[in-house]
Amino acid sequence: MQVKLNRRFQLTLALIASLAVSSPAALAQQDAEALVASKRPADMSYRDLMQMLGRSLTWLQDGIILENKQLVREGVKVIVNHPAPRHKPWTIMDAVDQDGFKKSLMTYDKVLDAKADSVAAATEKNDWLQASASLAELRAACISCHAQWRHKARR
């Protein structure tokens, strides 16, 4: 009985160890899949999505300059509630870059939402200077991701 218990314990430890080694990549895959699945699907490419998000930055800027809260709200809504493209976003990258791009998608999705929410919060307080500063941070985050990945995307 002792030998059988030790064998089961060893097998259990081996299974846990193998999961611990393989799970970061597996979890990143699941998280990226879950992120895409959480979005409303749309018949658009990833490029189309990026263009739509770029247009929303223009709405935010115009809304701040004109002190038009509704224009800012609409721009923020596009960023925070953007749809998913018709394909898995990471498929625009070569296989060697896909895991890194998935991690960036996970990170930047949260960052962009937080920065957009900061723009919205300042706008609701009529703090247009802070809204502008928050928009600058949002643009910097967009450009940072874009600069890191755009040249690696397949055409």
DAGI-V94414 format. One line per field, one symbol per residue. psi: psi as a letter, one per 20 degrees, with the letter a starting at -180 (. if undefined). burial: + if it has 9 or more other ideal C-beta (glycine too) atoms within 8 Angstrom, else -. A space follows every 10 residues. Layout:
psi->???
burial->???
This chain:
psi->ggggghgggg ggggggghhh gihggghggg ggghgghiqp qqmqrhgggh gghghhhggg gghggilnhh gggggggggh kqrqrirphi iiqqhhiggh hgggggghgg gggggghggg ghghjkmhgh ggghhhhggh gghggghhhg iiqq.
burial->---------- ---------- -------++- +++-++--+- -+-+-+-+++ -+++++++++ ++++----+- ++++++-+++ -++++---++ -++---++-- ++++++-++- +++-++++++ +++----+-+ +++++-+++- ++--++--+- -----
